[in-house]
Amino acid sequence: MATAAAAVRLIATVRLPADEVVLALVEGPDAEAVAMAEVGWQVHRVNPAVRLHSWGEQQ
């Protein structure tokens, strides 16, 4: 599993102070690898996502 954890990377975070929540966009080979990565944060959910477009990308 060390190889899969090494392939996990943090793309972006968004803090919602009114809700006391931080949303993290994390990239990895699969949801299990992302959930198992030791980031030092309390993780409540891991949900797959689909990228619609990248920042600064023209539509």
C-alpha positions in Angstrom: 0.0 0.0 0.0 3.0 2.3 0.4 3.2 2.7 -3.4 -0.4 3.7 -3.7 -0.2 6.2 -0.8 2.8 7.8 -2.5 0.7 8.4 -5.6 -1.9 10.4 -3.5 -1.5 14.2 -3.8 -3.4 17.2 -2.5 -4.7 19.4 -5.4 -6.6 22.1 -3.5 -8.4 23.0 -0.3 -11.4 25.2 0.5 -12.2 26.3 4.0 -15.8 27.1 4.9 -15.4 28.9 8.3 -19.1 29.3 8.9 -19.6 25.5 8.7 -16.2 24.7 10.4 -15.4 22.5 7.3 -12.4 22.1 5.0 -13.0 20.5 1.6 -10.0 18.9 0.0 -9.6 17.9 -3.6 -7.2 14.9 -3.6 -5.9 12.9 -6.5 -5.0 9.3 -6.3 -5.2 5.9 -8.0 -8.5 5.0 -6.3 -10.7 6.0 -3.3 -9.2 3.4 -1.0 -5.7 4.7 -1.6 -6.9 8.3 -0.9 -8.7 7.2 2.3 -5.6 5.3 3.5 -3.1 8.1 2.9 -1.9 9.5 6.2 -2.4 13.3 5.9 -3.0 14.1 9.6 -6.5 15.3 9.1 -9.7 13.8 10.4 -11.5 12.4 7.3 -15.3 12.0 7.4 -15.9 11.0 3.8 -14.1 10.1 0.6 -16.2 10.6 -2.5 -15.1 10.1 -6.2 -15.3 13.3 -8.3 -15.2 14.1 -12.0 -13.2 17.1 -13.1 -15.3 19.4 -15.3 -12.5 21.9 -16.1 -9.2 23.1 -14.7 -8.7 26.6 -13.3 -7.9 29.1 -16.0 -8.9 26.6 -18.7 -10.9 28.1 -21.6 -14.3 26.6 -22.3 
